[in-house]
Amino acid sequence: MSHRRFAARPSTAILSTALVLLATAGCTPATVATAPQSPAASAPAGADLAQFFDNYDEAQLSLSPQGKAYRGIRDADYGKWNDPSDDAEVASHTLRQATAAAMRASFDPAKLSAEEALSFELFNAQAARAERLFPFREDEYIFDQMNGAQSQMPAFLINIHRVANVAEAEAYVERIRGMGPVLDALSAESARRAKKGVQPPKWVYAYVISDIENLMKPDNAVIEDIGAKVGKLDIDAGEKTRLTDAAKAAWAESAGPAYGRLLAEMKRQQAVAPTQDGIWRLPDGKAYYAALLANYTTTDMTAAQIHALGLSEVARIHGEMKKIMAQVGFKGTLREFFEHLRASHCKPWRDASNEERLDGENGLLLTPNADHLFDRGFIAFEDNGQVVVSPVADRPSIQRMGIDPRSPPNVGTFSLRQRDYLQFHRENVFLESKFLGG
C-alpha cells in the first residue's frame, strides 16, 4: 500500500470501473484490471478505433472530476477535486498502458485508414513515452513558480467552475472545503520529496510564497469570485447570503488553515533549499535527464551527441548565410547581416489566424529591400524557389533594389507548409497584370 494513500481511497475501485468501460465496448477483456501489462483480447466485429478512443476518454474522465468540469460536465463529481495521491496517478497510468495494450492487440494499423493509423501511432507513442517517464514521477516538484495547487486550485474555481444554480454554488462551496485535505496531502508529499533531495532551487520559493500570501486574507480572490457568481443567480437575498456565508466558513475552516500550514512548510523548505538549478543535482538526476532527453527529442542520442549536432548545424547554417552575404554583396559581419534581415509573412498578418501568425513556416527571412517588394506584391516566389517579378513593377527600380528583373534569382526549394503560404501570397498579394486590366 502506498504511503501516500488517504484514509479512504477510491482509486482502485474507480480504476476497475474505468477498465470495465473499455471492456463493455469489446475493446479490452476483464482480465486487464488485474494484469494490465498482458495483451488484451481482440475487439469483436464492428468495434472501430474511434469508439475505442471514445471509451478510453470516458474511462479517463471517470478518474478526473476536474477533467469533467473542463468539458462542461456537471454531475455528482462537480464538487470534487482530482485525487492527488500516488495511487490515483498509478491508476491513470495503468489505464493508459492497459488501453495501449488492448489497442495493439485489437487493431492492425495496416488495415486502418491513414487517419486512424496516425491516431494509433500517436497514442502508442504517447503511452511508450509515459511508460519511460513514469518511474521518475517523484522527481517532479509539487510546488514551483509555474505550477502547483497553491495557484492552480483557485484559478480552476475562478475560471472553470461555473455557477448557474444553487446546486452548482453548493458544489463550489464543497470544493472550497475540499481544498484543505488536498493542500495538506500535497504539502506532506512535498516535504517527503524535499527530505529525499527533490525540491526546487531557493529562488523559486519566493514566488510560491507570494501565491500563498495573496490568498491568506479572508476576502481573497476565491471568496470574491463565488460572491460575484452567486450574486448573479435569480434567487432571493437570503439564499445568496446563505451560500456566501457557507463559502466563507469553508474557507475559514478548511482552505485558509491549510494555506497557513502550506506557507509554513514552504518557508521551512526555503531556508534549506539548494541554490543550484538543474535536475542533475537530484538523486537520480542523470537517469531522469536522459529519460527527458529521449522524450523531448524522440531519439536515442546522448546529450553530448545532441550538443555536437547542434554545433555542426549552427556552423552549416552560418556557412550558408555567408554565401548569401556574398551573393547580395553585403559588407559586414554575420551578426550585422542577421540584424539587417527582416522577417516577412507570406500570408499577411491581416489575413492570418492567430495560429498562422505564429507559424514559423509562414515566415521568410529577407533583406529589407526584398521584404519591401515582397510585402507590396512586387515579387513572389514559386514553389521551386524561383523569384517572380510582377509585370507592374518598375524595372529600373527593381534593378536598383538588388534584383535583376531579366534574370531573377532562385533561392532554393521550400517546405510543403511554406508552399501553401506562398500560394496564398501569389494568389492574393502578388500584383499580376490582371489587376491592371491586362
C-alpha positions as CSV (number, residue, x, y, z in Angstrom):
1,M,0.0,0.0,0.0
2,S,1.3,3.4,-0.9
3,H,2.5,5.6,2.0
4,R,0.6,8.4,0.3
5,R,-2.9,7.0,0.5
6,F,-5.6,9.0,2.2
7,A,-7.7,7.3,4.8
8,A,-10.3,6.4,2.2
9,R,-9.0,5.8,-1.2
10,P,-11.4,5.1,-4.1
11,S,-8.8,4.9,-6.9
12,T,-8.7,1.1,-7.1
13,A,-12.5,0.8,-7.4
14,I,-12.6,3.7,-9.9
15,L,-9.9,2.1,-12.0
16,S,-11.8,-1.1,-12.1
17,T,-14.9,0.8,-13.3
18,A,-12.8,2.6,-15.9
19,L,-11.4,-0.6,-17.3
20,V,-14.9,-2.0,-17.4
21,L,-16.0,0.9,-19.5
22,L,-13.4,-0.2,-22.1
23,A,-14.4,-3.8,-21.8
24,T,-18.1,-3.1,-22.4
25,A,-17.3,-1.9,-25.8
26,G,-15.5,-5.1,-26.6
27,C,-12.1,-3.4,-26.7
28,T,-10.4,-5.0,-23.7
29,P,-11.0,-8.0,-21.6
30,A,-12.0,-8.0,-17.9
31,T,-8.6,-9.5,-17.0
32,V,-6.9,-6.2,-17.9
33,A,-7.8,-4.9,-14.4
34,T,-5.6,-7.5,-12.7
35,A,-3.0,-7.8,-15.4
36,P,-2.9,-4.6,-17.4
37,Q,0.5,-5.5,-18.9
38,S,-0.9,-8.5,-20.6
39,P,-2.1,-8.2,-24.2
40,A,-5.9,-7.9,-24.5
41,A,-8.2,-10.0,-26.5
42,S,-9.2,-8.9,-30.0
43,A,-12.1,-6.5,-30.4
44,P,-15.3,-8.1,-31.7
45,A,-16.5,-7.4,-35.2
46,G,-17.8,-3.9,-35.6
47,A,-15.7,-2.3,-32.9
48,D,-13.8,0.6,-34.5
49,L,-10.9,2.7,-33.4
50,A,-13.0,5.9,-32.9
51,Q,-15.3,4.0,-30.5
52,F,-12.3,2.6,-28.7
53,F,-10.8,6.0,-28.1
54,D,-14.2,7.3,-27.0
55,N,-14.3,4.5,-24.4
56,Y,-10.9,5.4,-23.2
57,D,-11.9,9.1,-23.0
58,E,-14.9,8.1,-20.9
59,A,-12.7,5.9,-18.6
60,Q,-10.2,8.8,-18.2
61,L,-13.0,11.1,-17.2
62,S,-14.2,8.7,-14.6
63,L,-10.9,9.2,-12.8
64,S,-11.0,13.0,-13.1
65,P,-13.7,15.2,-11.6
66,Q,-11.8,18.3,-12.8
67,G,-11.5,16.9,-16.3
68,K,-15.2,16.6,-16.4
69,A,-15.6,20.2,-15.4
70,Y,-13.2,21.3,-18.1
71,R,-15.6,19.5,-20.6
72,G,-18.6,21.3,-19.1
73,I,-19.9,18.1,-17.4
74,R,-21.6,18.9,-14.2
75,D,-22.6,15.7,-12.4
76,A,-22.3,14.2,-9.0
77,D,-18.5,14.9,-9.1
78,Y,-18.9,18.6,-9.7
79,G,-17.9,19.5,-6.1
80,K,-14.8,17.2,-6.0
81,W,-11.1,17.6,-6.8
82,N,-8.9,15.2,-8.5
83,D,-7.3,12.6,-6.2
84,P,-3.7,13.9,-5.6
85,S,-2.4,10.6,-4.3
86,D,0.2,8.4,-6.0
87,D,-2.5,5.7,-6.1
88,A,-4.5,7.9,-8.4
89,E,-1.5,8.6,-10.6
90,V,-0.8,4.9,-10.8
91,A,-4.5,4.2,-11.7
92,S,-4.4,6.8,-14.6
93,H,-1.1,5.4,-15.8
94,T,-2.3,1.8,-15.6
95,L,-5.4,2.8,-17.6
96,R,-3.3,4.3,-20.3
97,Q,-1.0,1.3,-20.6
98,A,-3.9,-1.2,-20.5
99,T,-5.6,0.8,-23.2
100,A,-2.4,0.8,-25.4
101,A,-2.0,-2.9,-24.9
102,A,-5.6,-3.5,-25.8
103,M,-5.3,-1.3,-28.9
104,R,-2.3,-3.1,-30.2
105,A,-4.0,-6.5,-29.7
106,S,-7.3,-5.4,-31.2
107,F,-6.3,-3.4,-34.2
108,D,-3.9,-3.8,-37.1
109,P,-2.5,-0.5,-38.3
110,A,-2.1,-1.8,-41.8
111,K,-5.9,-2.3,-42.0
112,L,-6.8,1.1,-40.7
113,S,-7.4,4.3,-42.7
114,A,-4.5,6.8,-42.9
115,E,-6.0,9.0,-40.2
116,E,-6.8,6.0,-37.9
117,A,-3.3,4.6,-38.4
118,L,-1.8,8.0,-37.4
119,S,-4.0,8.1,-34.3
120,F,-2.9,4.5,-33.5
121,E,0.7,5.5,-33.9
122,L,0.4,8.7,-31.8
123,F,-1.4,7.0,-28.9
124,N,1.1,4.2,-28.9
125,A,4.0,6.6,-28.9
126,Q,2.4,8.7,-26.1
127,A,1.9,5.5,-24.0
128,A,5.5,4.5,-24.6
129,R,6.8,7.9,-23.5
130,A,4.6,7.9,-20.4
131,E,5.9,4.4,-19.5
132,R,9.6,5.6,-19.8
133,L,9.0,8.6,-17.6
134,F,6.7,7.0,-15.0
135,P,9.5,5.8,-12.8
136,F,10.7,9.4,-12.4
137,R,7.3,10.9,-11.3
138,E,8.7,11.6,-7.8
139,D,11.4,13.8,-9.3
140,E,8.8,16.5,-10.2
141,Y,8.3,19.5,-8.0
142,I,4.9,19.6,-6.2
143,F,5.0,23.4,-6.0
144,D,7.0,25.8,-8.1
145,Q,6.8,29.3,-9.7
146,M,4.8,27.9,-12.7
147,N,2.8,25.1,-11.3
148,G,1.2,23.8,-8.1
149,A,-2.1,23.6,-6.3
150,Q,-1.4,26.9,-4.4
151,S,-2.3,28.8,-7.6
152,Q,-4.0,26.2,-9.8
153,M,-6.9,25.4,-7.5
154,P,-8.0,29.0,-7.1
155,A,-7.6,29.5,-10.8
156,F,-9.7,26.4,-11.5
157,L,-12.5,27.7,-9.3
158,I,-12.5,31.2,-10.8
159,N,-12.1,30.2,-14.5
160,I,-13.7,26.8,-14.8
161,H,-16.3,26.2,-12.0
162,R,-19.5,27.8,-13.4
163,V,-22.4,28.6,-11.1
164,A,-25.7,28.6,-12.9
165,N,-27.9,27.5,-10.0
166,V,-27.9,26.8,-6.2
167,A,-26.6,23.2,-6.6
168,E,-23.6,24.4,-8.5
169,A,-22.9,27.1,-5.9
170,E,-23.1,24.4,-3.2
171,A,-20.6,22.4,-5.3
172,Y,-18.3,25.4,-5.3
173,V,-18.5,25.6,-1.5
174,E,-17.8,21.8,-1.4
175,R,-14.7,22.4,-3.5
176,I,-13.5,25.2,-1.2
177,R,-13.9,22.9,1.8
178,G,-12.1,20.1,-0.2
179,M,-9.1,22.3,-0.8
180,G,-7.8,21.7,2.8
181,P,-7.3,18.0,2.5
182,V,-5.7,18.3,-0.9
183,L,-3.3,21.1,0.1
184,D,-2.3,19.1,3.2
185,A,-1.7,16.0,1.2
186,L,0.4,17.8,-1.3
187,S,2.3,19.7,1.3
188,A,3.2,16.4,3.1
189,E,4.3,14.9,-0.2
190,S,6.4,18.0,-1.0
191,A,8.1,17.7,2.4
192,R,8.8,14.0,1.8
193,R,10.4,14.7,-1.6
194,A,12.4,17.5,-0.1
195,K,13.8,15.2,2.5
196,K,15.0,12.9,-0.4
197,G,16.7,15.9,-2.1
198,V,13.9,16.6,-4.6
199,Q,13.0,20.3,-4.2
200,P,13.2,23.5,-6.3
201,P,16.1,25.9,-6.0
202,K,15.9,28.6,-3.4
203,W,14.8,31.4,-5.8
204,V,11.6,29.5,-6.7
205,Y,10.1,29.7,-3.2
206,A,9.6,33.4,-3.1
207,Y,7.1,33.1,-6.0
208,V,5.3,30.2,-4.3
209,I,5.1,32.0,-1.0
210,S,3.8,35.1,-2.8
211,D,1.0,33.0,-4.4
212,I,0.0,31.7,-0.9
213,E,0.1,35.0,0.8
214,N,-2.1,36.5,-1.8
215,L,-4.8,34.1,-0.7
216,M,-4.4,34.4,3.1
217,K,-6.8,37.3,3.6
218,P,-10.4,36.4,4.3
219,D,-11.9,38.3,1.3
220,N,-9.5,36.8,-1.3
221,A,-10.0,36.2,-5.0
222,V,-11.9,32.9,-4.4
223,I,-14.3,34.4,-2.0
224,E,-14.8,37.4,-4.3
225,D,-15.5,35.1,-7.2
226,I,-18.1,33.0,-5.6
227,G,-19.8,36.1,-4.2
228,A,-20.0,37.5,-7.7
229,K,-21.2,34.3,-9.2
230,V,-23.9,33.8,-6.5
231,G,-24.9,37.5,-6.9
232,K,-26.0,36.8,-10.5
233,L,-28.3,33.9,-9.6
234,D,-32.0,34.5,-9.7
235,I,-32.6,33.6,-6.1
236,D,-33.7,35.6,-3.0
237,A,-31.3,37.6,-1.0
238,G,-31.5,35.2,2.0
239,E,-30.4,32.3,-0.1
240,K,-27.5,34.3,-1.6
241,T,-26.4,35.2,1.9
242,R,-26.5,31.6,3.0
243,L,-24.3,30.5,0.1
244,T,-21.7,33.2,0.5
245,D,-21.6,32.6,4.3
246,A,-21.1,28.9,3.7
247,A,-18.2,29.7,1.3
248,K,-16.6,32.0,3.9
249,A,-17.0,29.3,6.5
250,A,-15.5,26.6,4.3
251,W,-12.5,28.9,3.7
252,A,-12.1,29.8,7.3
253,E,-12.4,26.2,8.5
254,S,-10.6,24.3,5.7
255,A,-8.8,26.1,2.9
256,G,-7.5,29.0,4.9
257,P,-5.8,27.0,7.6
258,A,-4.4,24.6,5.0
259,Y,-2.8,27.5,3.2
260,G,-1.3,28.6,6.5
261,R,0.2,25.2,7.0
262,L,1.5,25.2,3.5
263,L,3.0,28.6,3.9
264,A,4.9,27.4,7.0
265,E,6.2,24.3,5.1
266,M,7.4,26.4,2.1
267,K,9.2,28.8,4.4
268,R,10.8,25.8,6.1
269,Q,12.0,24.4,2.8
270,Q,13.1,27.7,1.5
271,A,15.6,28.0,4.4
272,V,17.4,24.8,3.4
273,A,16.8,24.9,-0.4
274,P,19.7,24.4,-2.7
275,T,21.0,27.3,-4.8
276,Q,21.8,25.3,-7.9
277,D,19.5,24.8,-10.8
278,G,19.2,21.8,-12.9
279,I,17.9,18.3,-12.4
280,W,21.4,16.9,-12.4
281,R,21.6,17.6,-8.7
282,L,18.6,15.2,-7.9
283,P,19.4,11.8,-6.5
284,D,18.7,10.1,-9.9
285,G,19.1,13.3,-11.9
286,K,21.4,11.8,-14.6
287,A,18.9,9.0,-15.4
288,Y,16.0,11.4,-15.3
289,Y,17.7,13.8,-17.6
290,A,18.4,11.0,-20.1
291,A,14.8,10.0,-20.0
292,L,13.6,13.5,-20.6
293,L,16.1,14.0,-23.4
294,A,14.7,10.9,-25.1
295,N,11.2,12.1,-24.6
296,Y,11.7,15.6,-26.0
297,T,13.9,14.6,-28.9
298,T,12.4,11.2,-29.7
299,T,15.9,9.9,-30.4
300,D,18.4,7.7,-28.6
301,M,21.2,10.3,-28.9
302,T,23.1,11.3,-25.8
303,A,23.3,14.8,-24.6
304,A,26.9,15.1,-25.9
305,Q,25.8,13.9,-29.3
306,I,22.9,16.3,-29.5
307,H,25.1,19.2,-28.5
308,A,27.7,18.2,-31.1
309,L,24.9,18.0,-33.7
310,G,23.7,21.5,-32.7
311,L,27.1,23.0,-33.1
312,S,27.6,21.4,-36.5
313,E,24.2,22.6,-37.7
314,V,24.9,26.2,-36.5
315,A,28.2,26.0,-38.4
316,R,26.4,24.8,-41.5
317,I,23.8,27.4,-41.4
318,H,26.3,30.2,-40.8
319,G,28.2,28.9,-43.8
320,E,25.0,29.1,-45.9
321,M,24.3,32.6,-44.7
322,K,27.9,33.7,-45.5
323,K,27.3,32.5,-49.1
324,I,24.1,34.6,-49.3
325,M,26.0,37.6,-47.9
326,A,28.5,37.2,-50.8
327,Q,25.7,36.8,-53.3
328,V,23.9,40.0,-52.3
329,G,27.1,42.0,-51.8
330,F,26.6,42.6,-48.1
331,K,29.6,44.2,-46.4
332,G,29.8,43.5,-42.7
333,T,29.8,40.7,-40.1
334,L,27.4,37.8,-39.9
335,R,25.8,39.3,-36.8
336,E,25.3,42.6,-38.7
337,F,23.8,40.7,-41.6
338,F,21.3,39.0,-39.2
339,E,20.3,42.4,-37.8
340,H,20.0,43.6,-41.4
341,L,17.4,41.0,-42.4
342,R,13.7,41.3,-41.9
343,A,11.1,38.6,-41.0
344,S,8.3,38.7,-43.6
345,H,5.0,37.0,-43.5
346,C,4.0,35.0,-46.6
347,K,0.3,35.2,-45.6
348,P,-0.1,38.7,-44.3
349,W,-0.8,39.4,-40.6
350,R,-4.2,41.0,-41.5
351,D,-5.3,37.8,-43.3
352,A,-3.8,35.2,-41.0
353,S,-5.3,33.4,-38.0
354,N,-3.5,33.7,-34.6
355,E,-2.0,30.2,-35.2
356,E,-0.8,31.2,-38.7
357,R,0.7,34.4,-37.4
358,L,2.9,32.5,-35.0
359,D,3.7,29.7,-37.5
360,G,7.4,29.7,-38.4
361,E,6.5,28.2,-41.8
362,N,4.6,31.4,-42.6
363,G,7.8,33.5,-42.4
364,L,10.7,34.3,-44.7
365,L,14.0,36.0,-43.7
366,L,14.6,38.6,-46.3
367,T,16.7,41.7,-46.9
368,P,15.0,45.0,-46.2
369,N,14.6,45.6,-50.0
370,A,13.3,42.2,-50.7
371,D,11.0,42.4,-47.7
372,H,9.6,45.7,-49.1
373,L,9.0,44.3,-52.5
374,F,7.5,41.0,-51.2
375,D,5.1,42.7,-48.8
376,R,3.8,45.0,-51.5
377,G,3.4,42.2,-54.1
378,F,6.2,43.4,-56.5
379,I,7.9,40.0,-56.2
380,A,6.8,36.5,-55.3
381,F,8.3,33.0,-55.0
382,E,7.5,29.9,-56.9
383,D,7.5,26.6,-55.1
384,N,10.8,25.7,-56.6
385,G,12.4,28.9,-55.1
386,Q,12.3,31.0,-58.3
387,V,11.8,34.7,-57.7
388,V,9.0,36.1,-59.9
389,V,8.8,39.8,-60.7
390,S,5.4,41.5,-61.0
391,P,4.6,42.8,-64.5
392,V,3.5,46.1,-62.9
393,A,6.8,46.6,-61.1
394,D,9.1,49.4,-62.4
395,R,12.1,47.5,-63.8
396,P,14.8,50.1,-63.1
397,S,13.6,50.4,-59.5
398,I,13.7,46.6,-59.1
399,Q,17.2,46.6,-60.5
400,R,18.3,49.3,-58.1
401,M,16.9,47.3,-55.2
402,G,19.1,44.3,-55.9
403,I,17.0,42.1,-58.2
404,D,17.8,41.7,-61.9
405,P,14.3,41.5,-63.5
406,R,15.8,39.9,-66.6
407,S,17.3,37.1,-64.6
408,P,15.7,36.8,-61.2
409,P,17.5,34.5,-58.7
410,N,16.4,31.2,-57.4
411,V,16.6,30.9,-53.6
412,G,16.0,27.1,-53.3
413,T,13.0,24.9,-52.6
414,F,10.5,25.5,-49.8
415,S,8.8,23.1,-47.4
416,L,5.3,21.9,-48.1
417,R,3.8,24.1,-45.5
418,Q,5.7,27.1,-46.8
419,R,4.4,26.4,-50.3
420,D,0.8,26.6,-49.0
421,Y,1.5,30.1,-47.6
422,L,3.4,31.2,-50.7
423,Q,0.5,30.1,-52.9
424,F,-1.7,32.4,-50.8
425,H,0.8,35.2,-51.4
426,R,0.9,34.6,-55.2
427,E,-2.9,34.5,-55.4
428,N,-3.8,37.4,-53.1
429,V,-0.8,39.7,-52.7
430,F,1.3,39.4,-55.8
431,L,0.5,42.1,-58.3
432,E,-0.3,40.3,-61.5
433,S,-1.2,42.1,-64.8
434,K,-4.9,41.3,-64.3
435,F,-5.1,43.9,-61.6
436,L,-4.3,46.5,-64.3
437,G,-6.8,45.1,-66.7
438,G,-4.1,43.3,-68.7
